[in-house]
Amino acid sequence: MVGEYGPWEAARLRATSDEIARRAQVTPTLTAVRVHGESATYRELAGALVRYGRVSDLNGLGVGSTIAAAILHCLPRIGRLGEPMAVVHTVRQVLDWLARDLDEGFGGLRAIG
């Protein structure tokens, strides 16, 4: 998967998942993302990541499957866009938004100057 900030390899997906969990502890009710009139808080996304993570682990799926399932669970209108490529494009946009503050080494927040 390729996003606005480069390829979506497993390390970047894990860092994004970790960042969502961290933000859920600090600001659980803050809106994490808003798409097509729906929104999800960091708490909602983090909870979905935990639940879908268990399903992914039991079925040998990767972190990308977990994140995609969590996004579609919390923002179901994305799944109803009709065209599969529209769904993929929108999920990628959500991922790019959620990872916007990760530094390029995926180790934390980037400096804002």
VMD Tcl script that builds the backbone (N, CA, C; Angstrom):
set m [mol new atoms 339]
animate dup $m
set s [atomselect $m all]
$s set {name element resname resid chain x y z} {
  {N N MET 1 A 0.847 -1.160 0.000}
  {CA C MET 1 A 0.000 0.000 0.000}
  {C C MET 1 A 0.899 1.231 0.000}
  {N N VAL 2 A 0.622 2.201 -0.823}
  {CA C VAL 2 A 1.416 3.418 -0.895}
  {C C VAL 2 A 0.556 4.598 -0.504}
  {N N GLY 3 A 1.023 5.363 0.461}
  {CA C GLY 3 A 0.302 6.533 0.921}
  {C C GLY 3 A 1.002 7.812 0.500}
  {N N GLU 4 A 0.440 8.919 0.928}
  {CA C GLU 4 A 0.982 10.230 0.573}
  {C C GLU 4 A 2.425 10.386 1.039}
  {N N TYR 5 A 2.768 9.785 2.180}
  {CA C TYR 5 A 4.093 9.935 2.754}
  {C C TYR 5 A 5.022 8.788 2.408}
  {N N GLY 6 A 4.644 7.928 1.476}
  {CA C GLY 6 A 5.500 6.825 1.060}
  {C C GLY 6 A 4.818 5.488 1.254}
  {N N PRO 7 A 5.592 4.424 1.122}
  {CA C PRO 7 A 5.009 3.079 1.193}
  {C C PRO 7 A 4.474 2.748 2.587}
  {N N TRP 8 A 3.414 1.988 2.579}
  {CA C TRP 8 A 2.809 1.555 3.837}
  {C C TRP 8 A 3.298 0.167 4.181}
  {N N GLU 9 A 4.551 0.062 4.582}
  {CA C GLU 9 A 5.075 -1.226 4.992}
  {C C GLU 9 A 4.657 -1.507 6.439}
  {N N ALA 10 A 4.917 -2.715 6.868}
  {CA C ALA 10 A 4.452 -3.157 8.186}
  {C C ALA 10 A 4.952 -2.252 9.308}
  {N N ALA 11 A 6.182 -1.775 9.227}
  {CA C ALA 11 A 6.726 -0.931 10.299}
  {C C ALA 11 A 5.922 0.361 10.440}
  {N N ARG 12 A 5.565 0.964 9.323}
  {CA C ARG 12 A 4.783 2.209 9.373}
  {C C ARG 12 A 3.366 1.927 9.886}
  {N N LEU 13 A 2.783 0.812 9.481}
  {CA C LEU 13 A 1.455 0.449 9.964}
  {C C LEU 13 A 1.474 0.205 11.468}
  {N N ARG 14 A 2.498 -0.493 11.963}
  {CA C ARG 14 A 2.608 -0.732 13.411}
  {C C ARG 14 A 2.783 0.588 14.161}
  {N N ALA 15 A 3.621 1.475 13.615}
  {CA C ALA 15 A 3.834 2.775 14.261}
  {C C ALA 15 A 2.533 3.579 14.299}
  {N N THR 16 A 1.745 3.498 13.252}
  {CA C THR 16 A 0.466 4.196 13.207}
  {C C THR 16 A -0.484 3.621 14.252}
  {N N SER 17 A -0.531 2.310 14.347}
  {CA C SER 17 A -1.362 1.651 15.349}
  {C C SER 17 A -0.931 2.057 16.758}
  {N N ASP 18 A 0.373 2.080 17.006}
  {CA C ASP 18 A 0.893 2.492 18.315}
  {C C ASP 18 A 0.544 3.941 18.619}
  {N N GLU 19 A 0.623 4.800 17.606}
  {CA C GLU 19 A 0.301 6.215 17.792}
  {C C GLU 19 A -1.188 6.391 18.127}
  {N N ILE 20 A -2.048 5.624 17.480}
  {CA C ILE 20 A -3.482 5.680 17.788}
  {C C ILE 20 A -3.710 5.265 19.236}
  {N N ALA 21 A -3.055 4.189 19.675}
  {CA C ALA 21 A -3.201 3.720 21.059}
  {C C ALA 21 A -2.694 4.770 22.051}
  {N N ARG 22 A -1.564 5.405 21.730}
  {CA C ARG 22 A -1.010 6.431 22.604}
  {C C ARG 22 A -1.969 7.613 22.716}
  {N N ARG 23 A -2.477 8.050 21.589}
  {CA C ARG 23 A -3.406 9.188 21.597}
  {C C ARG 23 A -4.709 8.829 22.305}
  {N N ALA 24 A -5.127 7.579 22.216}
  {CA C ALA 24 A -6.353 7.146 22.903}
  {C C ALA 24 A -6.192 7.248 24.409}
  {N N GLN 25 A -4.979 7.054 24.900}
  {CA C GLN 25 A -4.752 7.189 26.341}
  {C C GLN 25 A -4.694 8.648 26.763}
  {N N VAL 26 A -4.132 9.491 25.912}
  {CA C VAL 26 A -3.945 10.903 26.245}
  {C C VAL 26 A -5.217 11.713 25.986}
  {N N THR 27 A -5.830 11.516 24.825}
  {CA C THR 27 A -7.020 12.292 24.433}
  {C C THR 27 A -8.062 11.357 23.814}
  {N N PRO 28 A -8.664 10.503 24.623}
  {CA C PRO 28 A -9.553 9.465 24.086}
  {C C PRO 28 A -10.762 9.981 23.323}
  {N N THR 29 A -11.303 11.117 23.706}
  {CA C THR 29 A -12.520 11.598 23.058}
  {C C THR 29 A -12.255 12.563 21.907}
  {N N LEU 30 A -10.993 12.831 21.634}
  {CA C LEU 30 A -10.641 13.708 20.513}
  {C C LEU 30 A -10.952 12.996 19.197}
  {N N THR 31 A -11.547 13.716 18.263}
  {CA C THR 31 A -11.823 13.141 16.953}
  {C C THR 31 A -10.505 12.855 16.253}
  {N N ALA 32 A -10.321 11.612 15.875}
  {CA C ALA 32 A -9.103 11.202 15.176}
  {C C ALA 32 A -9.208 11.487 13.688}
  {N N VAL 33 A -10.392 11.238 13.145}
  {CA C VAL 33 A -10.595 11.411 11.709}
  {C C VAL 33 A -12.076 11.620 11.428}
  {N N ARG 34 A -12.342 12.384 10.376}
  {CA C ARG 34 A -13.719 12.623 9.936}
  {C C ARG 34 A -13.740 12.422 8.421}
  {N N VAL 35 A -14.647 11.548 7.943}
  {CA C VAL 35 A -14.736 11.234 6.518}
  {C C VAL 35 A -16.199 11.047 6.143}
  {N N HIS 36 A -16.617 11.661 5.062}
  {CA C HIS 36 A -17.971 11.486 4.533}
  {C C HIS 36 A -19.043 11.652 5.602}
  {N N GLY 37 A -18.869 12.655 6.462}
  {CA C GLY 37 A -19.863 12.951 7.480}
  {C C GLY 37 A -19.808 12.071 8.711}
  {N N GLU 38 A -18.885 11.134 8.769}
  {CA C GLU 38 A -18.704 10.278 9.941}
  {C C GLU 38 A -17.393 10.647 10.618}
  {N N SER 39 A -17.346 10.416 11.921}
  {CA C SER 39 A -16.096 10.649 12.629}
  {C C SER 39 A -15.842 9.502 13.594}
  {N N ALA 40 A -14.569 9.366 13.965}
  {CA C ALA 40 A -14.169 8.356 14.941}
  {C C ALA 40 A -13.178 8.992 15.896}
  {N N THR 41 A -13.335 8.701 17.171}
  {CA C THR 41 A -12.390 9.194 18.170}
  {C C THR 41 A -11.205 8.250 18.252}
  {N N TYR 42 A -10.163 8.723 18.933}
  {CA C TYR 42 A -9.011 7.856 19.143}
  {C C TYR 42 A -9.390 6.637 19.991}
  {N N ARG 43 A -10.286 6.818 20.960}
  {CA C ARG 43 A -10.734 5.686 21.784}
  {C C ARG 43 A -11.431 4.628 20.929}
  {N N GLU 44 A -12.321 5.074 20.038}
  {CA C GLU 44 A -13.042 4.130 19.181}
  {C C GLU 44 A -12.088 3.369 18.267}
  {N N LEU 45 A -11.164 4.090 17.646}
  {CA C LEU 45 A -10.207 3.416 16.760}
  {C C LEU 45 A -9.308 2.462 17.528}
  {N N ALA 46 A -8.813 2.893 18.685}
  {CA C ALA 46 A -7.933 2.026 19.479}
  {C C ALA 46 A -8.662 0.758 19.920}
  {N N GLY 47 A -9.916 0.905 20.340}
  {CA C GLY 47 A -10.696 -0.271 20.739}
  {C C GLY 47 A -10.909 -1.229 19.583}
  {N N ALA 48 A -11.223 -0.681 18.415}
  {CA C ALA 48 A -11.410 -1.527 17.230}
  {C C ALA 48 A -10.101 -2.202 16.837}
  {N N LEU 49 A -8.983 -1.502 16.986}
  {CA C LEU 49 A -7.684 -2.110 16.673}
  {C C LEU 49 A -7.398 -3.308 17.580}
  {N N VAL 50 A -7.737 -3.190 18.854}
  {CA C VAL 50 A -7.528 -4.308 19.786}
  {C C VAL 50 A -8.410 -5.492 19.383}
  {N N ARG 51 A -9.690 -5.225 19.149}
  {CA C ARG 51 A -10.618 -6.315 18.825}
  {C C ARG 51 A -10.268 -6.984 17.493}
  {N N TYR 52 A -10.023 -6.189 16.461}
  {CA C TYR 52 A -9.682 -6.766 15.161}
  {C C TYR 52 A -8.269 -7.341 15.155}
  {N N GLY 53 A -7.415 -6.852 16.036}
  {CA C GLY 53 A -6.076 -7.430 16.171}
  {C C GLY 53 A -6.138 -8.885 16.622}
  {N N ARG 54 A -7.063 -9.163 17.529}
  {CA C ARG 54 A -7.235 -10.554 17.987}
  {C C ARG 54 A -7.692 -11.448 16.830}
  {N N VAL 55 A -8.623 -10.951 16.041}
  {CA C VAL 55 A -9.121 -11.713 14.888}
  {C C VAL 55 A -7.992 -11.925 13.875}
  {N N SER 56 A -7.241 -10.868 13.605}
  {CA C SER 56 A -6.131 -10.968 12.647}
  {C C SER 56 A -5.095 -11.974 13.127}
  {N N ASP 57 A -4.749 -11.908 14.408}
  {CA C ASP 57 A -3.757 -12.839 14.959}
  {C C ASP 57 A -4.225 -14.285 14.849}
  {N N LEU 58 A -5.493 -14.532 15.164}
  {CA C LEU 58 A -6.029 -15.893 15.106}
  {C C LEU 58 A -6.074 -16.444 13.681}
  {N N ASN 59 A -6.111 -15.555 12.705}
  {CA C ASN 59 A -6.228 -15.980 11.312}
  {C C ASN 59 A -4.970 -15.737 10.493}
  {N N GLY 60 A -3.870 -15.403 11.151}
  {CA C GLY 60 A -2.599 -15.228 10.462}
  {C C GLY 60 A -2.539 -14.022 9.550}
  {N N LEU 61 A -3.342 -12.989 9.849}
  {CA C LEU 61 A -3.359 -11.778 9.034}
  {C C LEU 61 A -2.412 -10.749 9.634}
  {N N GLY 62 A -2.033 -9.778 8.860}
  {CA C GLY 62 A -1.087 -8.769 9.308}
  {C C GLY 62 A -1.735 -7.536 9.884}
  {N N VAL 63 A -0.876 -6.616 10.308}
  {CA C VAL 63 A -1.326 -5.371 10.915}
  {C C VAL 63 A -2.124 -4.520 9.925}
  {N N GLY 64 A -1.834 -4.625 8.650}
  {CA C GLY 64 A -2.587 -3.881 7.646}
  {C C GLY 64 A -4.051 -4.292 7.622}
  {N N SER 65 A -4.300 -5.585 7.752}
  {CA C SER 65 A -5.679 -6.078 7.809}
  {C C SER 65 A -6.388 -5.558 9.050}
  {N N THR 66 A -5.664 -5.523 10.153}
  {CA C THR 66 A -6.235 -5.038 11.401}
  {C C THR 66 A -6.648 -3.574 11.282}
  {N N ILE 67 A -5.745 -2.757 10.743}
  {CA C ILE 67 A -6.034 -1.325 10.636}
  {C C ILE 67 A -7.173 -1.072 9.646}
  {N N ALA 68 A -7.140 -1.750 8.514}
  {CA C ALA 68 A -8.214 -1.565 7.530}
  {C C ALA 68 A -9.561 -1.961 8.128}
  {N N ALA 69 A -9.606 -3.078 8.834}
  {CA C ALA 69 A -10.859 -3.522 9.449}
  {C C ALA 69 A -11.336 -2.523 10.500}
  {N N ALA 70 A -10.418 -1.986 11.303}
  {CA C ALA 70 A -10.785 -1.025 12.339}
  {C C ALA 70 A -11.337 0.260 11.717}
  {N N ILE 71 A -10.696 0.725 10.655}
  {CA C ILE 71 A -11.165 1.938 9.977}
  {C C ILE 71 A -12.566 1.713 9.398}
  {N N LEU 72 A -12.755 0.595 8.720}
  {CA C LEU 72 A -14.062 0.313 8.112}
  {C C LEU 72 A -15.137 0.071 9.168}
  {N N HIS 73 A -14.750 -0.462 10.315}
  {CA C HIS 73 A -15.704 -0.660 11.411}
  {C C HIS 73 A -16.157 0.688 11.972}
  {N N CYS 74 A -15.200 1.579 12.204}
  {CA C CYS 74 A -15.507 2.874 12.818}
  {C C CYS 74 A -16.114 3.870 11.834}
  {N N LEU 75 A -15.824 3.701 10.557}
  {CA C LEU 75 A -16.310 4.613 9.518}
  {C C LEU 75 A -16.970 3.795 8.410}
  {N N PRO 76 A -18.116 3.171 8.680}
  {CA C PRO 76 A -18.721 2.234 7.739}
  {C C PRO 76 A -19.125 2.817 6.385}
  {N N ARG 77 A -19.318 4.116 6.311}
  {CA C ARG 77 A -19.682 4.702 5.010}
  {C C ARG 77 A -18.579 4.500 3.974}
  {N N ILE 78 A -17.354 4.381 4.420}
  {CA C ILE 78 A -16.258 4.131 3.472}
  {C C ILE 78 A -16.520 2.835 2.716}
  {N N GLY 79 A -16.968 1.816 3.415}
  {CA C GLY 79 A -17.236 0.526 2.791}
  {C C GLY 79 A -18.400 0.540 1.821}
  {N N ARG 80 A -19.213 1.582 1.905}
  {CA C ARG 80 A -20.369 1.680 1.024}
  {C C ARG 80 A -20.131 2.622 -0.163}
  {N N LEU 81 A -18.868 2.937 -0.433}
  {CA C LEU 81 A -18.567 3.821 -1.561}
  {C C LEU 81 A -18.833 3.159 -2.904}
  {N N GLY 82 A -18.969 1.845 -2.901}
  {CA C GLY 82 A -19.314 1.138 -4.135}
  {C C GLY 82 A -18.110 0.553 -4.835}
  {N N GLU 83 A -17.309 1.376 -5.418}
  {CA C GLU 83 A -16.133 0.909 -6.157}
  {C C GLU 83 A -15.013 0.520 -5.194}
  {N N PRO 84 A -14.457 -0.683 -5.331}
  {CA C PRO 84 A -13.363 -1.097 -4.455}
  {C C PRO 84 A -12.188 -0.110 -4.437}
  {N N MET 85 A -11.843 0.470 -5.580}
  {CA C MET 85 A -10.725 1.411 -5.611}
  {C C MET 85 A -11.058 2.692 -4.844}
  {N N ALA 86 A -12.311 3.088 -4.803}
  {CA C ALA 86 A -12.711 4.251 -4.011}
  {C C ALA 86 A -12.540 3.952 -2.521}
  {N N VAL 87 A -12.870 2.728 -2.130}
  {CA C VAL 87 A -12.689 2.313 -0.734}
  {C C VAL 87 A -11.202 2.322 -0.394}
  {N N VAL 88 A -10.384 1.713 -1.240}
  {CA C VAL 88 A -8.938 1.659 -1.009}
  {C C VAL 88 A -8.362 3.070 -0.921}
  {N N HIS 89 A -8.740 3.924 -1.850}
  {CA C HIS 89 A -8.233 5.297 -1.862}
  {C C HIS 89 A -8.591 6.023 -0.564}
  {N N THR 90 A -9.811 5.871 -0.106}
  {CA C THR 90 A -10.258 6.561 1.097}
  {C C THR 90 A -9.570 5.996 2.341}
  {N N VAL 91 A -9.418 4.677 2.412}
  {CA C VAL 91 A -8.700 4.079 3.543}
  {C C VAL 91 A -7.263 4.594 3.567}
  {N N ARG 92 A -6.634 4.704 2.419}
  {CA C ARG 92 A -5.267 5.253 2.347}
  {C C ARG 92 A -5.224 6.692 2.831}
  {N N GLN 93 A -6.223 7.480 2.468}
  {CA C GLN 93 A -6.273 8.864 2.942}
  {C C GLN 93 A -6.404 8.916 4.465}
  {N N VAL 94 A -7.227 8.034 5.021}
  {CA C VAL 94 A -7.381 7.971 6.472}
  {C C VAL 94 A -6.055 7.578 7.114}
  {N N LEU 95 A -5.388 6.579 6.548}
  {CA C LEU 95 A -4.085 6.170 7.077}
  {C C LEU 95 A -3.079 7.306 7.027}
  {N N ASP 96 A -3.029 8.004 5.923}
  {CA C ASP 96 A -2.117 9.144 5.807}
  {C C ASP 96 A -2.421 10.187 6.880}
  {N N TRP 97 A -3.698 10.444 7.113}
  {CA C TRP 97 A -4.083 11.424 8.124}
  {C C TRP 97 A -3.671 10.957 9.517}
  {N N LEU 98 A -3.949 9.696 9.837}
  {CA C LEU 98 A -3.631 9.179 11.172}
  {C C LEU 98 A -2.128 9.139 11.436}
  {N N ALA 99 A -1.335 8.999 10.380}
  {CA C ALA 99 A 0.127 8.920 10.522}
  {C C ALA 99 A 0.811 10.253 10.267}
  {N N ARG 100 A 0.057 11.306 10.148}
  {CA C ARG 100 A 0.622 12.594 9.724}
  {C C ARG 100 A 1.695 13.119 10.665}
  {N N ASP 101 A 1.647 12.772 11.943}
  {CA C ASP 101 A 2.614 13.302 12.905}
  {C C ASP 101 A 3.778 12.363 13.192}
  {N N LEU 102 A 3.823 11.229 12.529}
  {CA C LEU 102 A 4.952 10.320 12.731}
  {C C LEU 102 A 6.180 10.874 12.047}
  {N N ASP 103 A 7.323 10.746 12.708}
  {CA C ASP 103 A 8.535 11.174 12.027}
  {C C ASP 103 A 8.894 10.137 10.964}
  {N N GLU 104 A 9.835 10.451 10.119}
  {CA C GLU 104 A 10.154 9.564 8.999}
  {C C GLU 104 A 10.742 8.234 9.443}
  {N N GLY 105 A 11.275 8.172 10.654}
  {CA C GLY 105 A 11.787 6.912 11.192}
  {C C GLY 105 A 10.736 6.132 11.945}
  {N N PHE 106 A 9.499 6.660 11.969}
  {CA C PHE 106 A 8.343 6.058 12.631}
  {C C PHE 106 A 8.534 5.921 14.131}
  {N N GLY 107 A 9.426 6.729 14.703}
  {CA C GLY 107 A 9.708 6.593 16.127}
  {C C GLY 107 A 8.965 7.556 17.024}
  {N N GLY 108 A 8.170 8.415 16.488}
  {CA C GLY 108 A 7.442 9.352 17.323}
  {C C GLY 108 A 6.967 10.533 16.520}
  {N N LEU 109 A 6.670 11.594 17.221}
  {CA C LEU 109 A 6.153 12.775 16.571}
  {C C LEU 109 A 7.268 13.553 15.896}
  {N N ARG 110 A 6.960 14.143 14.765}
  {CA C ARG 110 A 7.945 14.982 14.092}
  {C C ARG 110 A 7.886 16.382 14.695}
  {N N ALA 111 A 8.951 17.100 14.561}
  {CA C ALA 111 A 9.020 18.464 15.082}
  {C C ALA 111 A 8.201 19.387 14.202}
  {N N ILE 112 A 7.463 20.267 14.832}
  {CA C ILE 112 A 6.685 21.253 14.095}
  {C C ILE 112 A 7.249 22.609 14.472}
  {N N GLY 113 A 7.676 23.338 13.465}
  {CA C GLY 113 A 8.417 24.528 13.778}
  {C C GLY 113 A 7.784 25.793 13.485}
}
mol reanalyze $m
mol bondsrecalc $m
mol representation Tube
mol addrep $m
